[in-house]
Amino acid sequence: MYNNILVEEKEGYQIITINRPNQLNALNSETIKELNSAFTAANNNAKTGAVIITGSGEKAFVAGADIKEFADFSVEEGGHLAQNGQNILFDFVENMSIPVIAAVNGFALGGGLELAMCSHIRVASTNARMGLPEVSLGVIPGYGGTQRLAQLVGRGKANEMVFTAGMINAEDALKWGLVNDVVEQNDLITACEKIVGKILNNSKSAISSAIKAVNANFTDGINGFTEEIEEFGNCFGTPDFKEGTSAFLEKRKPNFRQ
């Protein structure tokens, strides 16, 4: 079905693997379109409660974009490239109704780090290296990197990483809040699956509302507190709210996956 990615169906979740190991899983236009298709299908699948995104092999999560695709682009073409990529992949992932966990194995550079940052949770292997090297090519991050990096690590550290085009290791990424946890590479997917297991115990509809509320705080023109109030109210009209409150009062575990 896909040329550049693999999709593995699990019980209640999916693992999507970018499968271009000879190119260190670099994002070309076809891969971005395939990821959009796979993420859209997962988001629309009632049986899928979360997605783990990772890269094939042991060297790279995603080692950037495929530069040869846009080396000769004009100003207009460059702007369209960034806008289209943000629309169909990076903003799309961030606003999915189910959590996306990035299993960062190895290099996450440029578009690779941007893909990890638009995911809701990031777990890195000990050999991971992360950075936005675009200024060394005469360009800046165009898939949301300048915005999300500053949100996660603060303006000063984001400026340093972008201006120097340097990489940081997994432990520094953890220290700066760029990733949630660091584990040995052999334990990476298992660690992500443990998080997924905890997610799947909870209300899918409530998690969807929580994603909207959290994202609202980082969206221009939207009051995060107002969005939280609206989504809080919306929860009262869901079957999950009835199940959750009934289970609490009856002193039993809720069954949200009926």
N, C-alpha and C positions, 0 to 999 in steps of 0.2 A: 504493500500500500504506500509506503514511504521509501524514499531513496536515501535520506540522510538522518533519520531518527528511528528509534525503536520504541514501541509502546507495549508495556507489559501490564496486563490486567491482574490485579490482586483482589483479595477479599475486602472490598470497601474503598480501595484506592488504586492509583496507577503509578507506575514508574516510567517516565519518559527519558530516554537516553539519546543525546546527540551523538550520532555515530559516524564521525568523520575523523578517525584517529590519525590518518596520514596527514591531515591538515590541522591537527591538534584541535579538532572540533570547531574550527572557525565558522562564524556565521556568514553564510552567503544568502542571497535573496531567496533561493529555493528553500533553504533550511528554515528561514524565518517564516515563510509561507506554510511550510509543513508543521512547524511548531504552533502557528496560529490555528491550523486545522485540528491538531491533536488536543490543544488546550480547549478549543471550543467544544469539541466532542466530550471531553471530560467534564467541562462545566455544565453541559446539558444532560449528562448522564445521572439519573437519580440515584444510581447505586454507587457513585463515586463521591467520596467525602473528602478526599485530599489528593494531591499530586506531588510526587518527588521528581525533581528535574536534576539530571546529572549528565556527565560526559563519559564517553567510552574510553577505556584504557586507564593507565595510571599516571599519565603525564599532565592531562589538562581537563578542566571543566569546559571552558571555552577560551581559547587563546586569542580572542579578538574577532574583528570582522575580516572578511575576505577582501583585502585591500585592492587586489587587482580588478575587482568589479567596478570600483569607483575612482580609480586613479586619474581618469581623464574627464571627470564630471565637471560641468559648468556650475556657476553659483546657483542657478535655478534647480538644476538636477541634484545638487548637494542638499538643498533645503527640502526638496521632495523626498529624498532618501531618508532624512531624519524624521520628517513628519509621518511618512508611511510606516517606518519601523516602529515608531512610538505608538501609532494607532493600532497596528495589527498584532504587536507582540508585547512591548514593554508596559505601556499603559493598560493594555488588555489583561495581562497577567496580574498586575497590581490590583485591578478592580474585579477579578473573578469572585464568584460567590463561594468558592471553596478555597481552603488554604493551599498555597504552593510552597514547598520546602525545597530549597536549593542545597543539594549535596555537592559541595565544592571540592572536587578531587583534583588537586594540582593547580595549574595556572588558570586564573580567572582575570583576564586582561581586557581592557576596552569594553567591547560589547558583551564579553563574558561576565565581567564584573557588573555591568549594567543589568544583565539578565538576573544575576544573583540578587542584586539590590532591589529589583522590582518584585522579587519573590517575598513572601510574607515572613519566612523564617530561613535562616542560613546556618548550616552546619559545615564546618571545614575539616578536611583531613590535615594531619600535621605537616604534610609536604606542600600545602596550598600556598600560592603566592598571588597576591592581588594588587592590581594597579590600573591606572588610566593613563596610558602612554601616548595619547593622541597628539599632544603638543610637539612631540618629537617628530611627528609627520607633517607638522604645519597646519593642524586642524584641532578642534576641541571635541570632547565627548558629545555625541549627538543623539544618544538614545536615553536621555534623562540622567546621565552620569553626574553632571555638575550640580543638579538639583538634589538627587537622592543621596549622594555621598555627603553633602553638607548637612542634610537632615540627620544622617546616621552618626557622623563622627564630628560634626561641628565645622564651622566655616574655616577656622584656622588650619586644621588638619587637612580638610578637603583642598584648600588652596595649595598647601605644601605638596600633597600627592599629585594634584593636577599639574602644577607649575614645574615640578621636578621630573614628571613622567616616571617616578620611581615606583618600586614594588614594596609591599610590606608582607611579612610572613604571617602565618596563621595566629601565632600567639599575640602579635601586635594588633592584628585585626580583632581578636577577642578583647583585648585591652581597650580598644577604641570603640567597641560596640558595633563593629562592622559585621561580625558574625555572632551567633548565639552560643556556639560551643565548638570545641576542637577535639577531635578524636583520631585515633590511628586509622590509616586508610582502610585497612581490612574491616574496621568496625563502622565505617561511615554510613553505609546504607542501613545497617541494623540500628544505628543510633537514630536515623531519620524515621525508621519504621516504628521505633518506640514512641516517638512524638506523635506519629500518625495514630498509633493505637490509642493514645490518650484523647486525641481529637475525636476519633470515631465513637468514643463513649458519650459524647455530648451532642447537644441539639444542632443539627445541620442548619436549620433556619436561623437559630440564634447566632451561630458563628458567622453566617452571611451578613446578618445585621451588624455584628461587631466589626467586620471588615469595612463596611460602609462608614461606620462611625469613626473608626480610627483613621481611615483615609481622608475623611472630611477635614480633619485638622491640618492636613497638608495640601488642601485644594483651595486655590484662590477663589474668593467670592462666596465661600461656604462657611457658615459658622458651625464648628464642630460640636458645640454644646447643643445647638438646635437640632442638628442631625441625630445626635445621641438620643435626645428626647423623642424625636419622631420614631426612630427605630425601636426604642424601648417600648413605646406604645404599640407599634406594629406587632411586637412579640406576643402581646396579649391575645391577638386574634389567630394564633397558630395552634395546630394540634400538639406541637412539641411543648408549648407552655402548659397546656392542660395535662399532658402526660407527666411533665416534670414536677409540677406542683402537686398532682395527685400522688405521685410516687413519694415525694417528700412527706406528705401528710400521712401516707400509709406505711411509712418507714420501710420502703423497698427501693431497689435500684430502678431508675427509669429505663424504659425500652424505647429509644427514639428511632430505631431502625425497624419499624413495623412494616 
